[in-house]
Amino acid sequence: MFDIPKTENGNLYTSDPNASAMISLLGGFFSGGVALSNDQKRSLMKVYGLRDEEEQPMKELFQAALNRDIVRCAERDGLRVMAVIARFLEKGQDPVKFVVQLLLEAGCDIGDLGEWACNEDE
């Protein structure tokens, strides 16, 4: 089985080592044993057409609803993505590394994630 990156304290899973580092420095968004960096949360909000209600008088209530919507949408789409790519994965292969490798092959600028995704030891 593959090793899933975790936060610095090892309590929460992250998408990749860069996210783990950003979360340890700047904090992040936590749900169901998974941590997202603030940038990842903003990207998800953009994808799902959600916006932060910073000016609302009941900000905490709106933030809780926003966080619930982000998780609900990401869980749904994560299952959909896994259903599509599962037949192409080998037993024990990390699906996140697989997707990063595909992005790299497609010519996307993924920064230093390519090195992590292509490293068999991590």
C-alpha positions in Angstrom: 0.0 0.0 0.0 1.2 3.5 -0.6 2.0 6.1 2.0 -0.5 9.0 2.1 1.1 12.4 3.1 0.1 13.6 6.5 0.3 16.9 8.5 3.4 17.6 10.5 1.9 16.0 13.6 0.7 13.0 11.6 -2.9 13.2 12.6 -4.5 14.3 9.3 -4.0 13.2 5.7 -3.1 15.7 3.0 -3.0 15.7 -0.8 0.7 16.0 -1.1 3.9 17.0 0.8 3.6 20.6 -0.4 0.2 20.9 1.2 1.5 19.4 4.4 4.2 22.0 4.6 1.8 24.9 3.9 -0.7 23.6 6.5 2.1 23.5 9.1 3.1 27.1 8.3 -0.3 28.8 7.6 -3.0 26.5 9.0 -5.7 25.1 6.8 -9.2 23.5 6.5 -9.8 20.2 8.3 -12.6 17.7 7.8 -13.0 14.0 8.4 -9.3 13.3 9.0 -8.2 15.3 5.9 -6.5 18.7 5.9 -6.5 21.1 2.9 -4.3 24.1 2.6 -6.0 27.5 2.4 -5.1 27.7 -1.3 -6.6 24.3 -1.9 -9.8 25.4 -0.1 -10.0 28.6 -2.2 -9.5 26.5 -5.4 -12.4 24.2 -4.4 -14.6 27.2 -3.6 -13.8 28.5 -7.1 -14.6 25.2 -8.8 -17.9 24.8 -7.0 -18.9 28.5 -7.3 -18.9 29.1 -3.6 -17.8 32.3 -2.0 -16.8 33.3 1.5 -19.4 35.4 3.2 -16.9 37.6 5.2 -19.3 40.6 5.7 -22.2 38.7 7.0 -23.3 39.3 10.6 -23.7 35.5 11.2 -20.3 34.7 9.7 -19.6 31.6 11.8 -22.9 30.0 10.7 -22.3 30.9 7.0 -18.7 29.6 7.3 -20.0 26.3 8.7 -22.4 25.9 5.9 -19.8 26.8 3.3 -17.4 24.2 4.8 -20.1 21.6 4.7 -20.8 22.4 1.0 -17.1 22.2 0.1 -16.8 18.8 1.7 -20.0 17.4 0.3 -19.0 18.5 -3.3 -15.4 17.3 -3.0 -16.5 13.9 -1.5 -19.0 13.4 -4.3 -16.5 14.4 -7.0 -13.7 12.4 -5.4 -15.8 9.3 -5.6 -16.7 10.0 -9.2 -13.0 10.5 -10.2 -12.0 7.3 -8.4 -14.7 5.4 -10.2 -13.3 6.6 -13.5 -9.6 6.0 -12.8 -9.8 2.9 -10.6 -9.6 0.5 -13.6 -6.3 2.1 -14.6 -4.6 1.9 -11.2 -2.5 -1.0 -10.1 -3.1 -2.6 -6.7 -1.6 -0.3 -4.0 -1.0 2.6 -6.5 -1.5 6.1 -5.1 -4.4 7.7 -7.0 -3.2 11.2 -6.3 0.2 10.5 -7.7 -1.4 8.9 -10.7 -3.5 12.1 -11.4 -0.4 14.3 -10.8 1.6 12.2 -13.3 -1.3 12.6 -15.9 -1.3 16.4 -15.4 2.5 16.4 -15.8 2.2 14.4 -19.0 -0.5 16.8 -20.3 2.0 19.7 -19.9 0.3 21.3 -16.8 2.5 23.4 -14.6 2.5 21.4 -11.4 5.6 22.8 -9.8 7.7 20.4 -7.8 4.7 18.0 -7.3 6.0 16.1 -10.4 9.2 15.0 -8.5 7.1 13.7 -5.6 4.6 11.9 -7.9 7.3 10.2 -9.9 9.3 9.1 -6.8 8.5 5.5 -6.0 9.9 5.7 -2.5 7.5 8.3 -1.1 
